């Protein structure tokens, strides 16, 4: 006999708005209904840049610091939750080489290949070239044209507003020109003034903005004298220019602007939950998100049968949103049994070791859960009024007669987010 454990978890969440991303973890555990608080990762507990989310940043304390690995190239960066409530890199990005960035590892909607390092061509002859240069200096980092910094989305076709993508790791973005997550908001909250005192402060611990100079006219210039850090926003009165943070010995100006063809430095920011830098998204989630992990599911699973149940989550929102599932460990496992598991699979059939999320499709009735938040199936509301809705996802589990007896479980994450 195999037991599939079940529980109910009441997760207390703050009421949030304006582009919030709400995540709640629950486990198929314990045969007795129980209430507990979900353990939320923080900046101190994650290890890669790509693990950063708005919830991770929100769950961290001001001043928390960690060194994280960029999964794209193995480079490490020190990051900190600054006084503006957001998480920032405290070192310049040095992503280099002809690497293909994907939505799984970068702030891109589609694949983008970074150009090879070349100091030539950073001039007005082509405002929209995708170019980068890295001299191997870890403190100064690499230099990117604005089109390269925005992962190709800041080309000639973009004539106003913000570029939608960047070469920042997944979970991170180029700062906008204004609002939460911007350099302007950052220097205000930290108390950095546009003078010699402010310049010294922003270039010192714990912020460490380097006077890395810039690349233009086939030359690396200004190293040690000034610094330039791209935002993702075009200057409104000239689409050949983009805003940037400009540093000099007596300046710390968050509203500088310059030619998009020049090679500037990149710092990335992860905006904390509840403080979105977007102005056109609003979502409100009830303070209590109740999740019944295995409602209607039998405690004991019989071999050669499919046992069914469901996952449910109640969400209150005033805008369109979708509910998604993911799991860091996709297989059901017993901690006391080595080398045996019930893998996540689309092939949930009697006599096999498999479990899946119901699709409602008779041809392919189940889908395997993945490590990335995925819709199973689409659950999008129109958001025309504040409303509460229960979302349910069917579960199917099948086991073989040869599987060892035990309690097999995993942690599933339910995410409610704007589509």
Beta strands, then each sheet from edge to edge (+ up, - down):
strand 1: 2-3
strand 2: 8-12
strand 3: 22-27
strand 4: 65-69
strand 5: 76-81
strand 6: 87-89
strand 7: 100-101
strand 8: 112-113
strand 9: 132-133
strand 10: 143-144
strand 11: 173-174
strand 12: 214-216
strand 13: 219-221
strand 14: 227-234
strand 15: 241-248
strand 16: 251-259
strand 17: 268-270
strand 18: 288-295
strand 19: 300-301
strand 20: 306-317
strand 21: 322-326
strand 22: 332-333
strand 23: 341-342
strand 24: 354-358
strand 25: 366-367
strand 26: 387-398
strand 27: 411-417
sheet 1: 1+ 19-
sheet 2: 2+ 18- 20+ 26- 24+ 25-
sheet 3: 3+ 27- 21+
sheet 4: 4+ 5- 6+ 17- 11+
sheet 5: 7+ 8-
sheet 6: 9+ 10-
sheet 7: 12+ 13-
sheet 8: 14+ 15- 16+
sheet 9: 22+ 23-
end
